[in-house]
Amino acid sequence: MKKTVEHLEKYMNHYHKNPNGKNYLFYITRKGNTKAMSPDNVGKFIKKYGDMARSFSTEVPDHLYTHMNTTLTYYANAYTKMKQETIENVTSSLNPLFSNDIDIDWEDDKEMIKKLCGLA
């Protein structure tokens, strides 16, 4: 871990000489515009430089991953599923939006349907 910190410090000293807390850790600059590097692009860089580093040291694992992105995606999906299940559990079956026996009394009222659609 000590070596990782040393590498990160070298990277930061080279690419982030004046950090302000708002700069992207990994970024691209095109036509003067600086934007965050996409997670896929970060993964490509990690693979490319991991392969290069492996030629110097057998301690570099065969497969390197962008753990942060993978972990965030996993938790975001789990969180969304948890919210959905919670809403389903607390929503009463008496709620007309979740009932199969909704009585729509304007179902055949063409004038009302036009008004609802903004056509009248």
Backbone as XML, in Angstrom:
<?xml version="1.0"?>
<chain id="A" units="angstrom">
  <residue number="1" name="MET">
    <atom name="N" x="0.824" y="-1.191" z="0.000"/>
    <atom name="CA" x="0.000" y="0.000" z="0.000"/>
    <atom name="C" x="0.872" y="1.261" z="0.000"/>
  </residue>
  <residue number="2" name="LYS">
    <atom name="N" x="2.029" y="1.175" z="0.656"/>
    <atom name="CA" x="2.932" y="2.317" z="0.714"/>
    <atom name="C" x="3.367" y="2.737" z="-0.692"/>
  </residue>
  <residue number="3" name="LYS">
    <atom name="N" x="3.667" y="1.740" z="-1.540"/>
    <atom name="CA" x="4.083" y="2.026" z="-2.918"/>
    <atom name="C" x="2.938" y="2.690" z="-3.695"/>
  </residue>
  <residue number="4" name="THR">
    <atom name="N" x="1.720" y="2.234" z="-3.448"/>
    <atom name="CA" x="0.559" y="2.812" z="-4.131"/>
    <atom name="C" x="0.428" y="4.291" z="-3.782"/>
  </residue>
  <residue number="5" name="VAL">
    <atom name="N" x="0.588" y="4.607" z="-2.514"/>
    <atom name="CA" x="0.518" y="6.002" z="-2.071"/>
    <atom name="C" x="1.630" y="6.819" z="-2.732"/>
  </residue>
  <residue number="6" name="GLU">
    <atom name="N" x="2.815" y="6.263" z="-2.820"/>
    <atom name="CA" x="3.930" y="6.972" z="-3.454"/>
    <atom name="C" x="3.625" y="7.260" z="-4.928"/>
  </residue>
  <residue number="7" name="HIS">
    <atom name="N" x="3.060" y="6.269" z="-5.618"/>
    <atom name="CA" x="2.710" y="6.457" z="-7.031"/>
    <atom name="C" x="1.627" y="7.524" z="-7.177"/>
  </residue>
  <residue number="8" name="LEU">
    <atom name="N" x="0.638" y="7.482" z="-6.302"/>
    <atom name="CA" x="-0.436" y="8.477" z="-6.360"/>
    <atom name="C" x="0.112" y="9.879" z="-6.100"/>
  </residue>
  <residue number="9" name="GLU">
    <atom name="N" x="1.005" y="9.996" z="-5.152"/>
    <atom name="CA" x="1.613" y="11.298" z="-4.859"/>
    <atom name="C" x="2.390" y="11.824" z="-6.062"/>
  </residue>
  <residue number="10" name="LYS">
    <atom name="N" x="3.134" y="10.964" z="-6.750"/>
    <atom name="CA" x="3.868" y="11.373" z="-7.952"/>
    <atom name="C" x="2.887" y="11.844" z="-9.027"/>
  </residue>
  <residue number="11" name="TYR">
    <atom name="N" x="1.803" y="11.082" z="-9.216"/>
    <atom name="CA" x="0.783" y="11.449" z="-10.197"/>
    <atom name="C" x="0.186" y="12.812" z="-9.849"/>
  </residue>
  <residue number="12" name="MET">
    <atom name="N" x="-0.184" y="12.989" z="-8.592"/>
    <atom name="CA" x="-0.794" y="14.245" z="-8.153"/>
    <atom name="C" x="0.176" y="15.425" z="-8.329"/>
  </residue>
  <residue number="13" name="ASN">
    <atom name="N" x="1.444" y="15.225" z="-7.991"/>
    <atom name="CA" x="2.435" y="16.296" z="-8.145"/>
    <atom name="C" x="2.644" y="16.673" z="-9.605"/>
  </residue>
  <residue number="14" name="HIS">
    <atom name="N" x="2.496" y="15.699" z="-10.490"/>
    <atom name="CA" x="2.703" y="15.970" z="-11.909"/>
    <atom name="C" x="1.455" y="16.566" z="-12.568"/>
  </residue>
  <residue number="15" name="TYR">
    <atom name="N" x="0.280" y="15.992" z="-12.313"/>
    <atom name="CA" x="-0.938" y="16.387" z="-13.013"/>
    <atom name="C" x="-1.848" y="17.319" z="-12.218"/>
  </residue>
  <residue number="16" name="HIS">
    <atom name="N" x="-1.607" y="17.468" z="-10.939"/>
    <atom name="CA" x="-2.465" y="18.313" z="-10.101"/>
    <atom name="C" x="-1.597" y="19.212" z="-9.224"/>
  </residue>
  <residue number="17" name="LYS">
    <atom name="N" x="-0.863" y="20.093" z="-9.878"/>
    <atom name="CA" x="0.069" y="20.957" z="-9.144"/>
    <atom name="C" x="-0.650" y="21.951" z="-8.233"/>
  </residue>
  <residue number="18" name="ASN">
    <atom name="N" x="-1.827" y="22.381" z="-8.633"/>
    <atom name="CA" x="-2.609" y="23.344" z="-7.846"/>
    <atom name="C" x="-4.004" y="22.785" z="-7.565"/>
  </residue>
  <residue number="19" name="PRO">
    <atom name="N" x="-4.125" y="21.762" z="-6.740"/>
    <atom name="CA" x="-5.446" y="21.165" z="-6.497"/>
    <atom name="C" x="-6.369" y="22.143" z="-5.767"/>
  </residue>
  <residue number="20" name="ASN">
    <atom name="N" x="-7.635" y="22.140" z="-6.179"/>
    <atom name="CA" x="-8.601" y="23.010" z="-5.516"/>
    <atom name="C" x="-9.785" y="22.217" z="-4.957"/>
  </residue>
  <residue number="21" name="GLY">
    <atom name="N" x="-9.703" y="20.901" z="-5.010"/>
    <atom name="CA" x="-10.781" y="20.061" z="-4.495"/>
    <atom name="C" x="-11.916" y="19.861" z="-5.484"/>
  </residue>
  <residue number="22" name="LYS">
    <atom name="N" x="-11.850" y="20.547" z="-6.621"/>
    <atom name="CA" x="-12.906" y="20.417" z="-7.627"/>
    <atom name="C" x="-12.393" y="19.764" z="-8.911"/>
  </residue>
  <residue number="23" name="ASN">
    <atom name="N" x="-11.090" y="19.551" z="-8.993"/>
    <atom name="CA" x="-10.497" y="18.948" z="-10.189"/>
    <atom name="C" x="-10.784" y="17.454" z="-10.217"/>
  </residue>
  <residue number="24" name="TYR">
    <atom name="N" x="-10.902" y="16.933" z="-11.433"/>
    <atom name="CA" x="-11.079" y="15.495" z="-11.601"/>
    <atom name="C" x="-9.746" y="14.797" z="-11.361"/>
  </residue>
  <residue number="25" name="LEU">
    <atom name="N" x="-9.791" y="13.625" z="-10.754"/>
    <atom name="CA" x="-8.562" y="12.872" z="-10.537"/>
    <atom name="C" x="-8.000" y="12.407" z="-11.877"/>
  </residue>
  <residue number="26" name="PHE">
    <atom name="N" x="-8.864" y="11.837" z="-12.713"/>
    <atom name="CA" x="-8.486" y="11.429" z="-14.066"/>
    <atom name="C" x="-9.326" y="12.255" z="-15.027"/>
  </residue>
  <residue number="27" name="TYR">
    <atom name="N" x="-8.667" y="12.918" z="-15.954"/>
    <atom name="CA" x="-9.379" y="13.828" z="-16.835"/>
    <atom name="C" x="-8.766" y="13.814" z="-18.230"/>
  </residue>
  <residue number="28" name="ILE">
    <atom name="N" x="-9.522" y="14.396" z="-19.153"/>
    <atom name="CA" x="-9.024" y="14.606" z="-20.508"/>
    <atom name="C" x="-9.243" y="16.082" z="-20.842"/>
  </residue>
  <residue number="29" name="THR">
    <atom name="N" x="-8.391" y="16.606" z="-21.703"/>
    <atom name="CA" x="-8.548" y="17.987" z="-22.161"/>
    <atom name="C" x="-8.569" y="17.966" z="-23.674"/>
  </residue>
  <residue number="30" name="ARG">
    <atom name="N" x="-9.660" y="18.470" z="-24.235"/>
    <atom name="CA" x="-9.806" y="18.568" z="-25.693"/>
    <atom name="C" x="-10.255" y="19.975" z="-26.032"/>
  </residue>
  <residue number="31" name="LYS">
    <atom name="N" x="-9.559" y="20.588" z="-26.947"/>
    <atom name="CA" x="-9.886" y="21.942" z="-27.402"/>
    <atom name="C" x="-10.038" y="22.897" z="-26.229"/>
  </residue>
  <residue number="32" name="GLY">
    <atom name="N" x="-9.194" y="22.727" z="-25.226"/>
    <atom name="CA" x="-9.213" y="23.619" z="-24.077"/>
    <atom name="C" x="-10.252" y="23.297" z="-23.022"/>
  </residue>
  <residue number="33" name="ASN">
    <atom name="N" x="-11.096" y="22.303" z="-23.268"/>
    <atom name="CA" x="-12.126" y="21.903" z="-22.305"/>
    <atom name="C" x="-11.660" y="20.690" z="-21.523"/>
  </residue>
  <residue number="34" name="THR">
    <atom name="N" x="-11.691" y="20.776" z="-20.209"/>
    <atom name="CA" x="-11.299" y="19.663" z="-19.356"/>
    <atom name="C" x="-12.546" y="18.985" z="-18.826"/>
  </residue>
  <residue number="35" name="LYS">
    <atom name="N" x="-12.599" y="17.671" z="-18.993"/>
    <atom name="CA" x="-13.744" y="16.877" z="-18.542"/>
    <atom name="C" x="-13.250" y="15.630" z="-17.831"/>
  </residue>
  <residue number="36" name="ALA">
    <atom name="N" x="-14.128" y="15.046" z="-17.031"/>
    <atom name="CA" x="-13.790" y="13.797" z="-16.349"/>
    <atom name="C" x="-13.581" y="12.700" z="-17.383"/>
  </residue>
  <residue number="37" name="MET">
    <atom name="N" x="-12.594" y="11.868" z="-17.139"/>
    <atom name="CA" x="-12.358" y="10.725" z="-18.007"/>
    <atom name="C" x="-13.443" y="9.683" z="-17.714"/>
  </residue>
  <residue number="38" name="SER">
    <atom name="N" x="-13.964" y="9.065" z="-18.749"/>
    <atom name="CA" x="-15.019" y="8.072" z="-18.550"/>
    <atom name="C" x="-14.462" y="6.857" z="-17.807"/>
  </residue>
  <residue number="39" name="PRO">
    <atom name="N" x="-15.309" y="6.168" z="-17.031"/>
    <atom name="CA" x="-14.851" y="4.965" z="-16.327"/>
    <atom name="C" x="-14.258" y="3.917" z="-17.271"/>
  </residue>
  <residue number="40" name="ASP">
    <atom name="N" x="-14.840" y="3.786" z="-18.469"/>
    <atom name="CA" x="-14.301" y="2.829" z="-19.441"/>
    <atom name="C" x="-12.885" y="3.213" z="-19.856"/>
  </residue>
  <residue number="41" name="ASN">
    <atom name="N" x="-12.671" y="4.501" z="-20.071"/>
    <atom name="CA" x="-11.347" y="4.968" z="-20.474"/>
    <atom name="C" x="-10.343" y="4.778" z="-19.340"/>
  </residue>
  <residue number="42" name="VAL">
    <atom name="N" x="-10.760" y="5.046" z="-18.113"/>
    <atom name="CA" x="-9.886" y="4.812" z="-16.956"/>
    <atom name="C" x="-9.494" y="3.333" z="-16.916"/>
  </residue>
  <residue number="43" name="GLY">
    <atom name="N" x="-10.483" y="2.453" z="-17.150"/>
    <atom name="CA" x="-10.207" y="1.012" z="-17.167"/>
    <atom name="C" x="-9.185" y="0.632" z="-18.228"/>
  </residue>
  <residue number="44" name="LYS">
    <atom name="N" x="-9.288" y="1.266" z="-19.408"/>
    <atom name="CA" x="-8.326" y="0.993" z="-20.486"/>
    <atom name="C" x="-6.914" y="1.421" z="-20.084"/>
  </residue>
  <residue number="45" name="PHE">
    <atom name="N" x="-6.813" y="2.588" z="-19.447"/>
    <atom name="CA" x="-5.504" y="3.054" z="-18.982"/>
    <atom name="C" x="-4.926" y="2.106" z="-17.939"/>
  </residue>
  <residue number="46" name="ILE">
    <atom name="N" x="-5.766" y="1.698" z="-17.005"/>
    <atom name="CA" x="-5.295" y="0.793" z="-15.950"/>
    <atom name="C" x="-4.802" y="-0.513" z="-16.564"/>
  </residue>
  <residue number="47" name="LYS">
    <atom name="N" x="-5.548" y="-1.040" z="-17.539"/>
    <atom name="CA" x="-5.122" y="-2.275" z="-18.194"/>
    <atom name="C" x="-3.812" y="-2.068" z="-18.942"/>
  </residue>
  <residue number="48" name="LYS">
    <atom name="N" x="-3.724" y="-0.999" z="-19.728"/>
    <atom name="CA" x="-2.526" y="-0.728" z="-20.529"/>
    <atom name="C" x="-1.283" y="-0.609" z="-19.649"/>
  </residue>
  <residue number="49" name="TYR">
    <atom name="N" x="-1.368" y="0.229" z="-18.617"/>
    <atom name="CA" x="-0.196" y="0.454" z="-17.779"/>
    <atom name="C" x="0.044" y="-0.709" z="-16.819"/>
  </residue>
  <residue number="50" name="GLY">
    <atom name="N" x="-1.005" y="-1.452" z="-16.492"/>
    <atom name="CA" x="-0.816" y="-2.676" z="-15.704"/>
    <atom name="C" x="-0.026" y="-3.699" z="-16.495"/>
  </residue>
  <residue number="51" name="ASP">
    <atom name="N" x="-0.364" y="-3.835" z="-17.792"/>
    <atom name="CA" x="0.376" y="-4.756" z="-18.663"/>
    <atom name="C" x="1.842" y="-4.343" z="-18.772"/>
  </residue>
  <residue number="52" name="MET">
    <atom name="N" x="2.084" y="-3.032" z="-18.900"/>
    <atom name="CA" x="3.461" y="-2.547" z="-18.988"/>
    <atom name="C" x="4.213" y="-2.816" z="-17.681"/>
  </residue>
  <residue number="53" name="ALA">
    <atom name="N" x="3.553" y="-2.565" z="-16.563"/>
    <atom name="CA" x="4.196" y="-2.763" z="-15.259"/>
    <atom name="C" x="4.486" y="-4.233" z="-15.003"/>
  </residue>
  <residue number="54" name="ARG">
    <atom name="N" x="3.632" y="-5.098" z="-15.513"/>
    <atom name="CA" x="3.813" y="-6.539" z="-15.318"/>
    <atom name="C" x="5.094" y="-7.036" z="-15.989"/>
  </residue>
  <residue number="55" name="SER">
    <atom name="N" x="5.526" y="-6.346" z="-17.035"/>
    <atom name="CA" x="6.765" y="-6.755" z="-17.702"/>
    <atom name="C" x="7.994" y="-6.439" z="-16.834"/>
  </residue>
  <residue number="56" name="PHE">
    <atom name="N" x="7.826" y="-5.552" z="-15.846"/>
    <atom name="CA" x="8.915" y="-5.216" z="-14.920"/>
    <atom name="C" x="8.816" y="-5.963" z="-13.599"/>
  </residue>
  <residue number="57" name="SER">
    <atom name="N" x="7.602" y="-6.371" z="-13.238"/>
    <atom name="CA" x="7.425" y="-7.018" z="-11.935"/>
    <atom name="C" x="6.305" y="-8.047" z="-12.002"/>
  </residue>
  <residue number="58" name="THR">
    <atom name="N" x="6.554" y="-9.211" z="-11.453"/>
    <atom name="CA" x="5.534" y="-10.262" z="-11.415"/>
    <atom name="C" x="4.518" y="-10.026" z="-10.300"/>
  </residue>
  <residue number="59" name="GLU">
    <atom name="N" x="4.735" y="-9.003" z="-9.483"/>
    <atom name="CA" x="3.810" y="-8.704" z="-8.388"/>
    <atom name="C" x="2.540" y="-8.007" z="-8.863"/>
  </residue>
  <residue number="60" name="VAL">
    <atom name="N" x="2.553" y="-7.486" z="-10.091"/>
    <atom name="CA" x="1.366" y="-6.818" z="-10.625"/>
    <atom name="C" x="0.369" y="-7.895" z="-11.056"/>
  </residue>
  <residue number="61" name="PRO">
    <atom name="N" x="-0.844" y="-7.862" z="-10.524"/>
    <atom name="CA" x="-1.840" y="-8.891" z="-10.862"/>
    <atom name="C" x="-2.187" y="-8.889" z="-12.352"/>
  </residue>
  <residue number="62" name="ASP">
    <atom name="N" x="-2.645" y="-10.050" z="-12.833"/>
    <atom name="CA" x="-3.026" y="-10.163" z="-14.243"/>
    <atom name="C" x="-4.224" y="-9.283" z="-14.581"/>
  </residue>
  <residue number="63" name="HIS">
    <atom name="N" x="-5.158" y="-9.198" z="-13.662"/>
    <atom name="CA" x="-6.385" y="-8.435" z="-13.916"/>
    <atom name="C" x="-6.482" y="-7.283" z="-12.922"/>
  </residue>
  <residue number="64" name="LEU">
    <atom name="N" x="-6.484" y="-6.081" z="-13.452"/>
    <atom name="CA" x="-6.646" y="-4.891" z="-12.624"/>
    <atom name="C" x="-8.015" y="-4.294" z="-12.927"/>
  </residue>
  <residue number="65" name="TYR">
    <atom name="N" x="-8.675" y="-3.782" z="-11.908"/>
    <atom name="CA" x="-10.032" y="-3.264" z="-12.072"/>
    <atom name="C" x="-10.158" y="-1.876" z="-11.480"/>
  </residue>
  <residue number="66" name="THR">
    <atom name="N" x="-11.113" y="-1.155" z="-11.973"/>
    <atom name="CA" x="-11.461" y="0.130" z="-11.384"/>
    <atom name="C" x="-12.477" y="-0.153" z="-10.282"/>
  </residue>
  <residue number="67" name="HIS">
    <atom name="N" x="-11.971" y="-0.556" z="-9.130"/>
    <atom name="CA" x="-12.845" y="-0.994" z="-8.029"/>
    <atom name="C" x="-13.867" y="0.054" z="-7.624"/>
  </residue>
  <residue number="68" name="MET">
    <atom name="N" x="-13.462" y="1.284" z="-7.593"/>
    <atom name="CA" x="-14.374" y="2.333" z="-7.136"/>
    <atom name="C" x="-15.620" y="2.366" z="-8.009"/>
  </residue>
  <residue number="69" name="ASN">
    <atom name="N" x="-15.443" y="2.393" z="-9.312"/>
    <atom name="CA" x="-16.584" y="2.454" z="-10.220"/>
    <atom name="C" x="-17.447" y="1.217" z="-10.083"/>
  </residue>
  <residue number="70" name="THR">
    <atom name="N" x="-16.836" y="0.039" z="-10.046"/>
    <atom name="CA" x="-17.589" y="-1.211" z="-9.922"/>
    <atom name="C" x="-18.378" y="-1.231" z="-8.629"/>
  </residue>
  <residue number="71" name="THR">
    <atom name="N" x="-17.763" y="-0.808" z="-7.544"/>
    <atom name="CA" x="-18.428" y="-0.812" z="-6.242"/>
    <atom name="C" x="-19.584" y="0.172" z="-6.223"/>
  </residue>
  <residue number="72" name="LEU">
    <atom name="N" x="-19.373" y="1.380" z="-6.755"/>
    <atom name="CA" x="-20.440" y="2.375" z="-6.762"/>
    <atom name="C" x="-21.626" y="1.908" z="-7.594"/>
  </residue>
  <residue number="73" name="THR">
    <atom name="N" x="-21.359" y="1.311" z="-8.741"/>
    <atom name="CA" x="-22.439" y="0.809" z="-9.585"/>
    <atom name="C" x="-23.220" y="-0.274" z="-8.861"/>
  </residue>
  <residue number="74" name="TYR">
    <atom name="N" x="-22.510" y="-1.170" z="-8.195"/>
    <atom name="CA" x="-23.162" y="-2.255" z="-7.451"/>
    <atom name="C" x="-24.079" y="-1.687" z="-6.373"/>
  </residue>
  <residue number="75" name="TYR">
    <atom name="N" x="-23.566" y="-0.756" z="-5.564"/>
    <atom name="CA" x="-24.366" y="-0.202" z="-4.483"/>
    <atom name="C" x="-25.509" y="0.661" z="-5.004"/>
  </residue>
  <residue number="76" name="ALA">
    <atom name="N" x="-25.304" y="1.380" z="-6.100"/>
    <atom name="CA" x="-26.381" y="2.194" z="-6.668"/>
    <atom name="C" x="-27.522" y="1.304" z="-7.126"/>
  </residue>
  <residue number="77" name="ASN">
    <atom name="N" x="-27.201" y="0.186" z="-7.787"/>
    <atom name="CA" x="-28.248" y="-0.742" z="-8.225"/>
    <atom name="C" x="-28.964" y="-1.371" z="-7.035"/>
  </residue>
  <residue number="78" name="ALA">
    <atom name="N" x="-28.213" y="-1.756" z="-6.015"/>
    <atom name="CA" x="-28.819" y="-2.360" z="-4.827"/>
    <atom name="C" x="-29.720" y="-1.354" z="-4.131"/>
  </residue>
  <residue number="79" name="TYR">
    <atom name="N" x="-29.282" y="-0.101" z="-4.047"/>
    <atom name="CA" x="-30.060" y="0.936" z="-3.383"/>
    <atom name="C" x="-31.375" y="1.181" z="-4.128"/>
  </residue>
  <residue number="80" name="THR">
    <atom name="N" x="-31.322" y="1.233" z="-5.453"/>
    <atom name="CA" x="-32.525" y="1.434" z="-6.248"/>
    <atom name="C" x="-33.507" y="0.286" z="-6.036"/>
  </residue>
  <residue number="81" name="LYS">
    <atom name="N" x="-32.998" y="-0.932" z="-6.012"/>
    <atom name="CA" x="-33.859" y="-2.095" z="-5.785"/>
    <atom name="C" x="-34.480" y="-2.050" z="-4.386"/>
  </residue>
  <residue number="82" name="MET">
    <atom name="N" x="-33.697" y="-1.641" z="-3.393"/>
    <atom name="CA" x="-34.214" y="-1.539" z="-2.027"/>
    <atom name="C" x="-35.344" y="-0.509" z="-1.954"/>
  </residue>
  <residue number="83" name="LYS">
    <atom name="N" x="-35.173" y="0.628" z="-2.624"/>
    <atom name="CA" x="-36.219" y="1.659" z="-2.618"/>
    <atom name="C" x="-37.495" y="1.121" z="-3.260"/>
  </residue>
  <residue number="84" name="GLN">
    <atom name="N" x="-37.345" y="0.418" z="-4.380"/>
    <atom name="CA" x="-38.501" y="-0.124" z="-5.071"/>
    <atom name="C" x="-39.246" y="-1.116" z="-4.185"/>
  </residue>
  <residue number="85" name="GLU">
    <atom name="N" x="-38.516" y="-2.024" z="-3.528"/>
    <atom name="CA" x="-39.144" y="-3.008" z="-2.654"/>
    <atom name="C" x="-39.827" y="-2.335" z="-1.467"/>
  </residue>
  <residue number="86" name="THR">
    <atom name="N" x="-39.213" y="-1.326" z="-0.916"/>
    <atom name="CA" x="-39.803" y="-0.608" z="0.211"/>
    <atom name="C" x="-41.113" y="0.054" z="-0.201"/>
  </residue>
  <residue number="87" name="ILE">
    <atom name="N" x="-41.110" y="0.722" z="-1.349"/>
    <atom name="CA" x="-42.333" y="1.374" z="-1.834"/>
    <atom name="C" x="-43.434" y="0.351" z="-2.053"/>
  </residue>
  <residue number="88" name="GLU">
    <atom name="N" x="-43.082" y="-0.791" z="-2.645"/>
    <atom name="CA" x="-44.076" y="-1.834" z="-2.872"/>
    <atom name="C" x="-44.631" y="-2.384" z="-1.559"/>
  </residue>
  <residue number="89" name="ASN">
    <atom name="N" x="-43.770" y="-2.506" z="-0.542"/>
    <atom name="CA" x="-44.206" y="-3.056" z="0.741"/>
    <atom name="C" x="-45.102" y="-2.106" z="1.522"/>
  </residue>
  <residue number="90" name="VAL">
    <atom name="N" x="-44.887" y="-0.799" z="1.392"/>
    <atom name="CA" x="-45.671" y="0.145" z="2.178"/>
    <atom name="C" x="-46.886" y="0.676" z="1.431"/>
  </residue>
  <residue number="91" name="THR">
    <atom name="N" x="-46.988" y="0.384" z="0.143"/>
    <atom name="CA" x="-48.124" y="0.865" z="-0.629"/>
    <atom name="C" x="-49.295" y="-0.078" z="-0.441"/>
  </residue>
  <residue number="92" name="SER">
    <atom name="N" x="-50.382" y="0.487" z="-0.022"/>
    <atom name="CA" x="-51.581" y="-0.300" z="0.234"/>
    <atom name="C" x="-52.175" y="-0.797" z="-1.078"/>
  </residue>
  <residue number="93" name="SER">
    <atom name="N" x="-52.707" y="-1.988" z="-1.043"/>
    <atom name="CA" x="-53.390" y="-2.519" z="-2.228"/>
    <atom name="C" x="-54.694" y="-1.773" z="-2.483"/>
  </residue>
  <residue number="94" name="LEU">
    <atom name="N" x="-55.130" y="-0.951" z="-1.516"/>
    <atom name="CA" x="-56.332" y="-0.144" z="-1.703"/>
    <atom name="C" x="-56.057" y="1.098" z="-2.556"/>
  </residue>
  <residue number="95" name="ASN">
    <atom name="N" x="-54.783" y="1.428" z="-2.750"/>
    <atom name="CA" x="-54.420" y="2.560" z="-3.573"/>
    <atom name="C" x="-54.889" y="2.288" z="-4.995"/>
  </residue>
  <residue number="96" name="PRO">
    <atom name="N" x="-55.727" y="3.156" z="-5.566"/>
    <atom name="CA" x="-56.278" y="2.898" z="-6.902"/>
    <atom name="C" x="-55.218" y="2.775" z="-7.991"/>
  </residue>
  <residue number="97" name="LEU">
    <atom name="N" x="-54.039" y="3.370" z="-7.777"/>
    <atom name="CA" x="-52.979" y="3.253" z="-8.783"/>
    <atom name="C" x="-52.418" y="1.841" z="-8.870"/>
  </residue>
  <residue number="98" name="PHE">
    <atom name="N" x="-52.579" y="1.066" z="-7.787"/>
    <atom name="CA" x="-52.044" y="-0.288" z="-7.753"/>
    <atom name="C" x="-53.150" y="-1.336" z="-7.725"/>
  </residue>
  <residue number="99" name="SER">
    <atom name="N" x="-54.341" y="-0.927" z="-8.029"/>
    <atom name="CA" x="-55.483" y="-1.838" z="-8.009"/>
    <atom name="C" x="-55.865" y="-2.195" z="-9.434"/>
  </residue>
  <residue number="100" name="ASN">
    <atom name="N" x="-56.317" y="-3.421" z="-9.631"/>
    <atom name="CA" x="-56.727" y="-3.857" z="-10.966"/>
    <atom name="C" x="-58.167" y="-3.468" z="-11.283"/>
  </residue>
  <residue number="101" name="ASP">
    <atom name="N" x="-58.899" y="-3.068" z="-10.267"/>
    <atom name="CA" x="-60.313" y="-2.765" z="-10.494"/>
    <atom name="C" x="-60.560" y="-1.249" z="-10.472"/>
  </residue>
  <residue number="102" name="ILE">
    <atom name="N" x="-59.775" y="-0.522" z="-11.254"/>
    <atom name="CA" x="-59.951" y="0.924" z="-11.360"/>
    <atom name="C" x="-61.184" y="1.196" z="-12.206"/>
  </residue>
  <residue number="103" name="ASP">
    <atom name="N" x="-62.041" y="2.059" z="-11.686"/>
    <atom name="CA" x="-63.252" y="2.424" z="-12.417"/>
    <atom name="C" x="-63.028" y="3.775" z="-13.067"/>
  </residue>
  <residue number="104" name="ILE">
    <atom name="N" x="-62.859" y="3.763" z="-14.372"/>
    <atom name="CA" x="-62.641" y="4.999" z="-15.112"/>
    <atom name="C" x="-63.967" y="5.374" z="-15.759"/>
  </residue>
  <residue number="105" name="ASP">
    <atom name="N" x="-64.654" y="6.354" z="-15.148"/>
    <atom name="CA" x="-65.986" y="6.695" z="-15.639"/>
    <atom name="C" x="-65.955" y="7.551" z="-16.901"/>
  </residue>
  <residue number="106" name="TRP">
    <atom name="N" x="-64.791" y="8.073" z="-17.298"/>
    <atom name="CA" x="-64.688" y="8.872" z="-18.507"/>
    <atom name="C" x="-64.035" y="8.084" z="-19.644"/>
  </residue>
  <residue number="107" name="GLU">
    <atom name="N" x="-63.958" y="6.774" z="-19.463"/>
    <atom name="CA" x="-63.271" y="5.909" z="-20.426"/>
    <atom name="C" x="-63.822" y="6.050" z="-21.845"/>
  </residue>
  <residue number="108" name="ASP">
    <atom name="N" x="-65.163" y="6.191" z="-21.985"/>
    <atom name="CA" x="-65.780" y="6.302" z="-23.312"/>
    <atom name="C" x="-66.201" y="7.731" z="-23.638"/>
  </residue>
  <residue number="109" name="ASP">
    <atom name="N" x="-65.783" y="8.678" z="-22.804"/>
    <atom name="CA" x="-66.141" y="10.080" z="-23.001"/>
    <atom name="C" x="-65.081" y="10.740" z="-23.878"/>
  </residue>
  <residue number="110" name="LYS">
    <atom name="N" x="-65.340" y="10.793" z="-25.196"/>
    <atom name="CA" x="-64.355" y="11.302" z="-26.152"/>
    <atom name="C" x="-64.010" y="12.771" z="-25.906"/>
  </residue>
  <residue number="111" name="GLU">
    <atom name="N" x="-64.979" y="13.561" z="-25.478"/>
    <atom name="CA" x="-64.717" y="14.970" z="-25.201"/>
    <atom name="C" x="-63.761" y="15.123" z="-24.015"/>
  </residue>
  <residue number="112" name="MET">
    <atom name="N" x="-63.950" y="14.333" z="-22.970"/>
    <atom name="CA" x="-63.088" y="14.394" z="-21.799"/>
    <atom name="C" x="-61.664" y="13.951" z="-22.172"/>
  </residue>
  <residue number="113" name="ILE">
    <atom name="N" x="-61.550" y="12.909" z="-22.974"/>
    <atom name="CA" x="-60.238" y="12.436" z="-23.403"/>
    <atom name="C" x="-59.525" y="13.511" z="-24.224"/>
  </residue>
  <residue number="114" name="LYS">
    <atom name="N" x="-60.248" y="14.205" z="-25.094"/>
    <atom name="CA" x="-59.648" y="15.309" z="-25.865"/>
    <atom name="C" x="-59.131" y="16.403" z="-24.933"/>
  </residue>
  <residue number="115" name="LYS">
    <atom name="N" x="-59.939" y="16.748" z="-23.898"/>
    <atom name="CA" x="-59.519" y="17.777" z="-22.949"/>
    <atom name="C" x="-58.264" y="17.344" z="-22.197"/>
  </residue>
  <residue number="116" name="LEU">
    <atom name="N" x="-58.240" y="16.092" z="-21.772"/>
    <atom name="CA" x="-57.072" y="15.586" z="-21.024"/>
    <atom name="C" x="-55.815" y="15.575" z="-21.895"/>
  </residue>
  <residue number="117" name="CYS">
    <atom name="N" x="-56.002" y="15.392" z="-23.172"/>
    <atom name="CA" x="-54.860" y="15.363" z="-24.091"/>
    <atom name="C" x="-54.525" y="16.751" z="-24.626"/>
  </residue>
  <residue number="118" name="GLY">
    <atom name="N" x="-55.280" y="17.769" z="-24.205"/>
    <atom name="CA" x="-55.030" y="19.145" z="-24.644"/>
    <atom name="C" x="-55.494" y="19.405" z="-26.057"/>
  </residue>
  <residue number="119" name="LEU">
    <atom name="N" x="-56.458" y="18.639" z="-26.525"/>
    <atom name="CA" x="-56.935" y="18.795" z="-27.889"/>
    <atom name="C" x="-58.261" y="19.543" z="-27.976"/>
  </residue>
  <residue number="120" name="ALA">
    <atom name="N" x="-58.811" y="19.898" z="-26.845"/>
    <atom name="CA" x="-60.107" y="20.604" z="-26.878"/>
    <atom name="C" x="-60.055" y="21.816" z="-25.995"/>
  </residue>
</chain>
